[in-house]
Amino acid sequence: MSFSSFRSSDLPSLSQLEEARQALHSSEHAFNVVSRKIKDAEDALAKIIKETKQTIDKYTVEQAAIQQEMTLIRGLIAPIRRLPSDLLREVFLTCFEHSASSAWTLAAVCSTWRRLALSVPILWSKIRLELTQNDSPDIIRLWVERSGLRCPLDIEITLQVSSNPATTSVTPRPRRGSRSCFSYPPPFPSPPISSVNNPPLNSHGLMLPSLGFLSPPYSHTNSPSSPNSSSSQHQASGRATNYWGYIAFYYLTSQIERWERFVFRFDRSFSSIPALKNITGPAPLLKHFEVTCSEPSGFYFDNTWTWLPTQQQTSVSSLRSFTLSHMPFKWSSSMLNNGGLTSISIRALAITTLSLDRLQHILTSNATSLIDVFLALPTTQCAILPLTPLTLPALTTLSFSGHHLLLTLLDNLVLPSLDSLSLTLDLSRHPDSLEDTLLSLIIRSSRPMLKSLTIAHGPNGLFYATPPILPGGVGSNFSPWSFLTEVPALTHLTASNSAVEPLLSMLTGPDEDTGFWVCPDLNSLTFRSCYLQVESVTKLVTFINARNPPTTPGSIQGQSVVTRIQSLELLESLAVDVDVQEWLKSRVPNVTIVEPVHERAVLGFVINADIFLSDEC
């Protein structure tokens, strides 16, 4: 019987049913037989795969062992093995010249290189660290130890202070007559200075730093059996943060006689900032000293602050560069009067008020050596002693910022080598004093080859929104830029918070009398926070069209060769339409335009209106 031809609609007979049952039994038996064969074949395949994998794993282990042996052999016969230690030391020193932190990498290569790196103290003489108060200051101890006892130290540390009050506590200012809780060193034991050639090593050959500031008695509550382990850890971390400065400067000042360069920068005040008082003592090798705070921190300072910049008699005869920002100092300090400074940069606190004669005393003490001077003084006083003319023959860069009385000091300077001048002064009440001062300075200094000039009227960041308040505005005959005729070598000019329409008019064409262009070598012009009216766009386009005509660079116009403008910056000064921007970019290679903020303009208008009304009253 063929079951494939049987129709399901037909009624099967009894014989057909019996035959179907027998056929089903035979098919089930055949299915089971085939299934067992498949299972046996799969088991056989799995066994073969397992045995093959085991064989492969065995060969892989053997291959790794052979490869390791080959690596050891290659390392044994490598040319670097035949390099004498003195030549390898020279290679290390070459790496050190290109990267101050290369010693850490070299010491991690192998035990031989590590021993050699640790035996060359000069590789560890440049300390470069970027830390937070949560980082261990013990890394400084490790670095100082490895630098030996004689190598001059080049220190540069940047501290990022957390603004989270939970992690940074504020040190209250001590009351007058009371003893500050930070007037004496913290009660932790002095860590021993271990041998540089025999440092403590772990199982991997790496030096184990000693976390002394987490040692007992401060962390004795931080044990696994303590019921308040979490709170104890938080308290220990807080104490470590409070003592960070004391621990760090203990290690640093213990080697102050080896300081050749010291730079410490931080963004804001921190709880252990009084630890800077520990920077005392002779530093005969010190050439560069810098302590910079990004924001004013006068809350922590008083008349009892004593450290190197306030000491009158300290051995700093080698000092050449002095930089201080928002930190206390004294004009009579030996650091400022050693007679050999080439660079002075001071951004004083608001509580620091010096008379002009004392500022001149600092310049006079270093008159023959000074090259760069930056003074930012928000407050100052008239001279107590008469000011005398002072010649600074080597000075090339001068920057005054802050109080308008600094112009009086400038009136007594002779700068024959001046190359760069920056004046950012509050001249809101004396706007016409700058022109005469600059013109007299240039003539008195025998017309130096001034190449860079920055002029900013008014307080820093103040935007003058009303031109009638400032001389030189629209409709005014006052021209505060006429002195530019005396600086023909000028290449870069920056005008901030200034009336610039007279400037554009002066620079646009040759002088009617002489036929020569003003500042013919000018190639970079920056306007920052300057008030420009809508008509100023037309003057700006005329200026660029005259200076950068659609001809070959350096075209002769009038009787002089005019350099094309290569850089134009309009920073919060003028809203320029897109089509004008595209035209400017087609004429000037580098154009930067930052449109002014409306709120700032409104604020500037209110402030200037207040100044104007107070002057009228």
DRENGU-890460 format. One line per field, with one value per residue (C-alpha): x, y, z. Coordinates in steps of 0.02 Angstrom, whole numbers, plus 50000, padded with zeros to 5 digits. Example, Ala and Ser with C-alpha at 12.3 -4.5 7.8 and 13.67 -1.06 7.14 Angstrom:
BEGIN
xx <- (50615  50684) $
yy <- (49775  49947) $
zz <- (50390  50357) $
# end
This chain:
BEGIN
xx <- (50000  50065  50024  50071  49922  49800  49674  49627  49445  49433  49378  49521  49479  49534  49674  49737  49741  49843  49967  49984  50021  50159  50235  50236  50324  50457  50484  50503  50633  50729  50720  50794  50934  50980  50971  51093  51212  51204  51237  51385  51455  51433  51519  51661  51677  51673  51809  51916  51889  51932  52089  52138  52111  52215  52351  52341  52347  52498  52586  52535  52617  52772  52771  52756  52900  53006  52956  53002  53169  53195  53154  53279  53410  53375  53387  53551  53629  53548  53672  53605  53679  53851  53829  53936  53849  53930  53862  53691  53696  53725  53572  53472  53534  53485  53309  53308  53346  53193  53076  53099  52994  53083  53171  53010  52990  53172  53170  53021  53103  53206  53302  53467  53398  53312  53474  53563  53424  53425  53614  53603  53528  53520  53383  53271  53321  53174  53015  52860  52695  52511  52421  52263  52248  52185  52349  52486  52619  52738  52777  52875  52979  53013  53070  53179  53262  53309  53387  53526  53602  53697  53602  53515  53326  53210  53037  52872  52713  52534  52398  52216  52114  51943  51798  51693  51670  51656  51835  51913  51895  51923  52052  51978  52079  52156  52097  52214  52320  52284  52404  52362  52337  52455  52593  52694  52730  52599  52634  52691  52863  52996  53007  53182  53274  53312  53462  53444  53549  53456  53272  53137  53071  52919  52910  52907  53061  52965  52996  52861  52816  52797  52627  52683  52533  52416  52520  52474  52423  52313  52244  52241  52051  52049  52057  51947  51887  51831  51641  51648  51772  51684  51675  51853  51915  51825  51900  52074  52055  52000  52149  52266  52191  52213  52396  52439  52533  52633  52691  52732  52829  52918  53000  53033  53102  53215  53316  53293  53480  53475  53333  53382  53206  53046  52873  52713  52546  52373  52201  52127  52163  52173  52162  52349  52405  52495  52623  52699  52770  52894  52981  53120  53307  53454  53435  53603  53568  53392  53376  53189  53054  52867  52715  52553  52374  52242  52121  52147  52167  52203  52088  52230  52364  52406  52556  52632  52659  52844  52926  53059  52971  52951  53122  53246  53407  53413  53545  53466  53610  53583  53400  53361  53172  53038  52852  52717  52529  52403  52529  52604  52775  52877  52960  53116  53136  53309  53229  53174  53332  53475  53533  53529  53347  53310  53122  52996  52813  52700  52511  52478  52334  52205  52268  52444  52470  52642  52696  52772  52944  52953  52906  53042  53163  53133  53168  53319  53396  53395  53411  53555  53490  53302  53232  53048  52936  52753  52664  52478  52431  52246  52295  52446  52495  52582  52768  52829  53004  53030  53040  53196  53224  53272  53352  53327  53446  53408  53219  53126  52954  52851  52674  52579  52404  52288  52293  52313  52456  52569  52574  52669  52799  52806  52838  53006  53069  53190  53177  53293  53275  53086  53011  52841  52729  52562  52459  52295  52253  52099  52095  51908  51939  52100  52070  52180  52338  52394  52431  52557  52638  52668  52730  52851  52912  52949  53041  53133  53189  53259  53117  53146  53100  52932  52850  52706  52584  52430  52321  52170  52073  51973  51964  51999  51852  51747  51653  51621  51453  51434  51564  51533  51605  51772  51873  51899  51719  51608  51605  51760  51919  52027  52145  52225  52328  52434  52589  52587  52678  52831  52832  52857  52920  52757  52695  52561  52430  52293  52161  52046  51904  51959  51886  51954  51876  52018  52139  52060  52061  52245  52299  52194  52297  52463  52489  52438  52595  52731  52650  52706  52591  52576  52645  52686  52747  52585  52526  52417  52272  52159  52006  51946  51788  51793  51639  51611  51460  51377  51477  51634  51605  51626  51789  51851  51816  51901  52052  52070  52042  52182  52303  52262  52219  52177  52356  52520  52578  52687  52622  52694  52568  52613  52798  52815  52796  52647  52642  52480  52374  52395  52287  52126  52032  51867  51833  51668  51684  51571  51431  51483  51362  51401  51439  51563  51645  51668  51744  51864  51918  51949  52072  52151  52226  52178  52013  51933  51765  51677  51519  51485  51371  51217  51210  51389  51355  51207  51309  51448  51323  51259  51434  51494  51337  51371  51551  51494  51365  51487  51613  51479  51431) $
yy <- (50000  50173  50296  50445  50413  50393  50535  50599  50611  50422  50309  50180  49998  49886  49811  49982  50034  49880  49910  50092  50043  49923  50055  50184  50061  50028  50216  50254  50116  50182  50361  50304  50212  50365  50478  50366  50372  50561  50568  50451  50557  50717  50638  50580  50756  50836  50717  50759  50947  50930  50831  50954  51103  51019  50991  51172  51235  51126  51194  51372  51353  51283  51425  51557  51477  51475  51654  51710  51622  51706  51874  51846  51793  51943  52055  51971  51997  52168  52308  52408  52273  52313  52500  52554  52632  52800  52808  52750  52887  53013  52944  52968  53147  53181  53118  53227  53382  53351  53295  53340  53189  53061  52986  52905  52816  52765  52695  52584  52492  52364  52343  52391  52552  52587  52572  52682  52813  52819  52841  53000  53134  53266  53165  53206  53388  53459  53436  53453  53417  53456  53413  53435  53439  53260  53201  53140  53274  53131  53124  53285  53198  53055  53174  53277  53121  53056  53223  53193  53327  53440  53457  53626  53605  53669  53664  53696  53644  53684  53659  53648  53692  53614  53735  53605  53661  53480  53447  53617  53702  53888  53946  54085  54242  54253  54391  54533  54490  54304  54172  54091  53904  53898  54004  53848  53688  53550  53413  53275  53192  53236  53096  53023  53050  52876  52833  52870  52721  52599  52647  52533  52420  52310  52140  52222  52328  52491  52614  52619  52799  52830  52906  52992  53109  52958  52874  52867  52964  53041  52880  52769  52769  52715  52527  52385  52349  52526  52540  52712  52669  52772  52931  52903  52894  53057  53142  53077  53140  53310  53322  53272  53408  53538  53491  53472  53635  53608  53436  53489  53645  53554  53442  53587  53715  53586  53601  53788  53813  53707  53801  53868  53896  53895  53911  53880  53918  53893  53949  54003  54008  53843  53797  53775  53929  53998  53860  53979  54071  53929  53991  54075  54062  54089  54036  54077  53980  54048  54130  54126  54146  54142  54121  54153  54148  54167  54264  54389  54308  54453  54380  54269  54401  54529  54629  54478  54385  54342  54249  54280  54423  54519  54490  54633  54533  54365  54285  54290  54368  54257  54305  54365  54345  54389  54354  54378  54380  54419  54384  54498  54578  54726  54853  54845  54657  54599  54498  54659  54756  54637  54741  54603  54574  54562  54530  54597  54548  54601  54592  54668  54640  54776  54795  54833  55019  55082  55259  55301  55337  55161  55087  55192  55130  54950  55001  55104  54959  54856  54996  54927  54748  54761  54694  54657  54749  54714  54810  54788  54896  54930  55061  55172  55336  55494  55499  55541  55582  55679  55573  55590  55545  55362  55282  55095  55064  54878  54880  54813  54766  54876  54847  54957  54911  54984  55155  55311  55375  55252  55379  55493  55359  55339  55527  55500  55353  55354  55195  55200  55013  55000  54872  54830  54944  54900  55025  54968  55110  55184  55350  55379  55541  55588  55539  55671  55634  55484  55576  55697  55561  55445  55583  55646  55468  55436  55599  55587  55410  55465  55384  55199  55066  55026  54878  54826  54943  54907  55050  55021  55166  55144  55001  54826  54754  54913  54942  55123  55134  55322  55410  55587  55534  55487  55614  55563  55510  55563  55750  55778  55864  55772  55647  55532  55442  55582  55514  55368  55481  55459  55267  55221  55045  54992  54822  54772  54887  54843  54969  54926  55031  55172  55285  55212  55319  55447  55300  55231  55403  55427  55257  55260  55375  55469  55626  55782  55877  55745  55624  55477  55349  55334  55168  55100  54933  54897  54719  54673  54774  54727  54817  54751  54815  54975  55076  55090  55169  55106  55233  55151  55002  55117  55185  55011  54955  55111  55077  54896  54946  55074  54962  54801  54852  54715  54722  54639  54647  54791  54908  55084  55214  55397  55413  55261  55073  55014  54840  54746  54705  54520  54507  54599  54564  54644  54577  54632  54797  54799  54695  54666  54599  54437  54518  54638  54494  54398  54550  54577  54395  54410  54553  54505  54331  54318  54395  54364  54443  54422  54524  54626  54562  54671  54655  54711  54866  54910  54886  54994  55131  55131  55134  55272  55373  55361  55419  55561  55620  55609  55715  55844  55852) $
zz <- (50000  49954  50094  49987  49872  50014  50024  50193  50140  50109  50249  50281  50296  50437  50334  50289  50471  50519  50380  50434  50614  50559  50443  50585  50700  50569  50539  50725  50740  50589  50660  50826  50739  50635  50789  50883  50735  50733  50921  50903  50762  50864  51014  50904  50831  51004  51063  50912  50942  51126  51091  50956  51071  51205  51079  51021  51201  51234  51081  51129  51300  51219  51093  51231  51325  51167  51128  51303  51286  51117  51195  51333  51208  51097  51250  51299  51127  51097  51058  51207  51321  51255  51287  51435  51583  51555  51377  51434  51564  51424  51334  51493  51507  51327  51363  51519  51415  51307  51447  51630  51686  51578  51729  51787  51620  51610  51786  51743  51597  51692  51854  51770  51701  51866  51964  51838  51839  52029  52028  51922  52038  51901  51814  51962  51982  51882  51981  51871  51958  51932  52093  52194  52382  52376  52299  52412  52442  52476  52291  52320  52454  52333  52197  52316  52387  52217  52169  52295  52403  52283  52118  52096  52096  51960  52040  51952  52041  51990  52121  52070  52222  52237  52257  52347  52527  52581  52529  52558  52725  52750  52874  52979  52993  53167  53277  53318  53468  53457  53400  53233  53238  53088  53163  53204  53106  53116  53245  53129  53139  53013  52885  52866  52703  52638  52532  52348  52297  52410  52404  52476  52337  52318  52235  52063  52093  52112  52251  52383  52430  52615  52646  52804  52814  52829  52962  53147  53246  53110  53036  53190  53187  53006  53038  52974  53151  53181  53187  53105  52969  52834  52939  52999  52820  52780  52933  52891  52712  52777  52894  52754  52644  52781  52805  52620  52607  52766  52713  52536  52584  52725  52595  52476  52598  52678  52517  52487  52476  52317  52233  52064  51998  52101  52024  52121  52040  52112  52057  52224  52410  52501  52684  52712  52615  52770  52740  52612  52762  52776  52619  52716  52728  52612  52431  52352  52190  52160  51989  51956  52088  52051  52161  52067  52126  51991  52100  52242  52412  52528  52661  52719  52731  52863  52919  53006  52842  52832  52689  52558  52465  52629  52707  52696  52718  52631  52522  52348  52254  52100  52076  51900  51880  52008  51979  52109  52084  52221  52359  52493  52471  52534  52423  52532  52514  52462  52323  52239  52274  52238  52091  51960  51915  51729  51747  51873  51866  52009  52018  52188  52306  52333  52512  52448  52427  52378  52346  52178  52249  52322  52155  52076  52210  52150  51971  52020  52115  51955  51828  51726  51713  51692  51528  51568  51691  51728  51867  51903  52052  52087  52216  52240  52321  52268  52296  52470  52410  52249  52092  51986  51803  51787  51635  51605  51460  51434  51461  51309  51379  51495  51556  51679  51738  51868  51950  51843  51953  51865  51724  51843  51864  51676  51660  51747  51645  51499  51395  51244  51205  51226  51107  51183  51287  51369  51469  51547  51664  51745  51654  51669  51764  51673  51491  51413  51514  51413  51251  51328  51432  51285  51171  51304  51339  51156  51131  51297  51254  51085  50987  51025  50896  50976  50887  51000  51086  51192  51254  51367  51444  51602  51727  51664  51571  51577  51415  51371  51288  51271  51160  51226  51394  51318  51220  51041  51015  50872  50855  50961  50900  51027  50943  51072  50939  50868  50956  50832  50709  50821  50816  50633  50674  50758  50696  50822  50898  51023  51076  51221  51293  51178  51046  50885  50748  50758  50751  50592  50513  50554  50486  50327  50218  50208  50307  50211  50261  50244  50122  50230  50308  50496  50558  50386  50457  50551  50513  50665  50734  50880  50947  51115  51200  51098  51060  50873  50792  50634  50533  50601  50486  50337  50410  50446  50267  50200  50312  50253  50072  50087  50181  50087  49910  49783  49717  49759  49942  49992  49859  49857  49906  49920  49965  50078  50069  50170  50246  50222  50374  50414  50570  50619  50781  50831  51005  51080  50988  50836  50762  50581  50452  50363  50195  50275  50368  50207  50124  50269  50263  50077  50108  50276  50303  50487  50543  50714  50756  50923  50930  51088  51225  51245  51434  51450  51346  51455  51613  51541  51501  51680  51755  51640  51669  51855  51830  51719  51845  51989  51892  51855  52038) $
# end
